[in-house]
Amino acid sequence: MEDHSLEKKYNKFIIAVSIVIPVVVAILFGVKLKDFGYNVEPFSFLPPIYATINGITAVVLILAVIAIKKGNQKLHERLMTTAIVLSVAFLVMYVAYHMTADSTKFGGEGIIKYVYFFILITHILLSIAIIPLVLITYVRALAQRFDRHSKIARITFPLWLYVAVTGVVVYLMISPYYA
């Protein structure tokens, strides 16, 4: 049975979360714990961990698509929930790192600098855009609106995969310049 009310019920939540997350992340990105008297060493161990989480997210997303194409809805559901959990874990670690460490300046020159900033900017913009897409796609599945779910999933999947993969690429490109 299709549940139109479930979808409607979550609309305001999706809008709120889609606005609150980028705003809070942007604010926290500028907050340094040391400015508030907390003598915290930079969490410099986190970037390779959250880059790995991005890589795992990309693999999980691909496995989820394979699962649903093979008709394994339960596995698909578990994998997509895992991808969301991994993305939340990434976000928490990303914010924690940036609250304890200064931003790293990219040291590449020439064309590679433009490639890096193109990848970084598209990664950031799409990571913001993907929030409502993931939530809408997920809620449509919960509501068993599979016709509408698969329609938006065709947009959500490649964008989310791009964000996950470029997260790893950005890390690999910036990591030689970490202090």
N, C-alpha and C positions, 0 to 999 in steps of 0.2 A: 504494500500500500504506500502510495506517495504521500509525503507529509509536507504540504505547502506552508503550514503554520510554523514548523521548525525552522525553515529557511527564513521566514519573516522575523521570527523571534530573535534570530542571531544577527540580523542586518545591522542594527545599531551597535551591537558588540563589535562586529567586524569593522565598521567605520571607526569606532573609538580606538580599537587596538591598532588599526592601520595608521592612525594619526599619532597616538600616544607613543608607540614604539620608536619611530624615527625622531620625534621631538625629544623624548627622554634620552635616547642614545646620543643625539647631537649635544644636549646639555651636559650629560655625563662625560662625553668625550672631552669637554673643556674643563671638567672638574678634576683637579689633582689632589689626592689625599694629603700630600705634603703641605699644600696651601692651608689645610685645616689643622695643621699641627701633628698629623699622623706621620711618624717617621717609618714609612713602609718602603722596603726595598722594591724596586721594579719587579713585577712578575714576568721577568724576561723568559721564563720557561714556557709561558703560555702560547706565543705565536706558532711554534711548530705543532703544538697540540691542537689548536683550533684550525690550523691549516689542514691537518690530518683529518679532523672532523669534517671539514668541507669536502675533502676527497672521499671519505666514507659516505657522506650524504649523496654525492654524485653516483657512487656505485649502488647505493640503496635505491635511489630514484630509478636507475636503469633496471635493476632487478624487479622493482615494483611494476614497471611497464611490461616487462617480460612475463611476470606472473599473471597480470590481468589479460594479456594477449593469449595466454595458455588457458584462461578460464579459471584461474585459481584466485577467486575473489578474497578469500580469507587471508591468504599470504600477502596479496596486494594491500589489503587494509592494514595488516601488521607492519609491513614495510613502509607504508606512507606515514603511519603513526610514528615509526622509528625515525623517519626523515624529519618530521616536525620536532621531535624531541632532540635530535642531533642539532637542528638549527637553533633551537632555544639554548642548548648548551654552548654552542658556538657564540651566540650573542652575549651570554653572561660572561664567558671568558674574554671575549673581545673588549667588552666594557671594562672589566676588571683590569685587564692589561693597560688599557689607555688611561685609567684612573691612577695608575701607579708609575707610568713611564711617559717620557716625552715622546712626541711623534718623531719618527725616523724620516729623514730627508732622503729622497731617492738620489743616488749619486751617479746614475748613468747619464751619458751625454749623447748628443746627436739623435739619430732616428729612434734609438731604443728608448730615449726619454719620452718621445711622443707616443710610442707604442705603449709604454708603461702607463702614461696618464690617460690614454684612450681606454685601455683595459680597466684601470682604476675607476675612472668616472662612470663608464657604462656599468661596471660592477656595483658601484654605490647606488646609482639611480635605479637599476633593476632590482637591487636588494630591497629598496623601498617599495617599488611597484609590486613586488612578488608577495608582500604581506597580505594584502586583501585577496589576491588571486588564490593563494594557498588556502586561506580561511574559507573563501566562498566555495572552492572546489571541495574541500573537506566537509563542509556543512551540507552541500548538495548530496554527497555520498551518504552522510549520516541520515539525511532525510529520504534516502532511497530515490532521489531524483536522478537516476543514472543517465538518462538522456541529456539532461542539462549538465550533469557532472562531467561526462565525457567530452561534451562540447568545450567547456572551459578548461578542462585538463589538457586539451590539445594546445592551449596557449600557455597554461601554467607550467607544464612539464619542461618544455625547452628553455623557458626563461629561468626557472629554478635551477635547472641543470647548468645553464650558463653562469649563474651566480655562484653555484658551488664550485665549478671548475675554475672560473676566473679568480675565486678566492684563493685557491691553491697557487695559481699563476702569479697573482699579486704578491703572495708570500714569497715564492721562489725568486721573484725579481727584486724584492726589497730586502730580503734576509741578508745579503752580503753587506748591507749598510747599517745593520743593527750595531749599537754601541758595544 
